[in-house]
């Protein structure tokens, strides 16, 4: 049985490599797409990750 609530699973894709993070976000407080700087182990530096559909 699925959980009730507003949290959804999202994929964050790196802007400089094919690396992907998986996380959750609250759809009510953050209706727009996420953009966050995280560490990319492929290029070994911090880069911008954007939410993909």
C-alpha positions as CSV (number, residue, x, y, z in Angstrom):
1,X,0.0,0.0,0.0
2,X,1.4,3.4,-1.0
3,X,2.1,6.1,1.6
4,X,-0.2,9.1,1.7
5,X,1.3,12.6,1.6
6,X,2.8,15.2,-0.7
7,X,6.4,13.9,-0.9
8,X,7.4,12.6,-4.4
9,X,10.6,10.9,-5.7
10,X,12.7,12.9,-8.1
11,X,15.8,12.4,-10.1
12,X,18.5,15.1,-10.1
13,X,20.7,14.9,-13.2
14,X,24.2,16.5,-13.4
15,X,24.7,19.4,-15.9
16,X,28.2,18.1,-16.7
17,X,28.0,14.3,-16.7
18,X,25.4,11.5,-16.9
19,X,25.5,11.1,-13.1
20,X,22.1,11.0,-11.3
21,X,21.0,11.5,-7.6
22,X,17.6,10.2,-6.4
23,X,15.8,12.1,-3.6
24,X,12.4,13.2,-2.4
25,X,10.8,16.6,-2.2
26,X,7.6,18.1,-0.8
27,X,5.4,19.0,-3.8
28,X,3.4,21.5,-1.8
29,X,6.3,23.7,-0.6
30,X,8.4,23.3,-3.7
31,X,6.1,23.1,-6.8
32,X,8.8,24.3,-9.2
33,X,11.7,22.1,-10.3
34,X,14.7,21.8,-8.0
35,X,18.2,23.1,-8.9
36,X,21.0,22.4,-6.4
37,X,24.7,22.3,-6.3
38,X,26.0,18.8,-5.3
39,X,29.3,16.9,-5.6
40,X,29.6,15.0,-8.9
41,X,32.0,12.0,-8.5
42,X,32.4,11.5,-12.2
43,X,34.0,15.0,-12.8
44,X,35.1,15.2,-9.1
45,X,33.8,18.7,-8.4
46,X,30.6,20.5,-7.3
47,X,28.2,21.1,-10.2
48,X,24.6,22.1,-10.8
49,X,22.0,19.3,-10.6
50,X,18.6,19.9,-12.1
51,X,15.4,17.9,-11.5
52,X,14.2,15.9,-14.5
53,X,10.7,14.6,-15.1
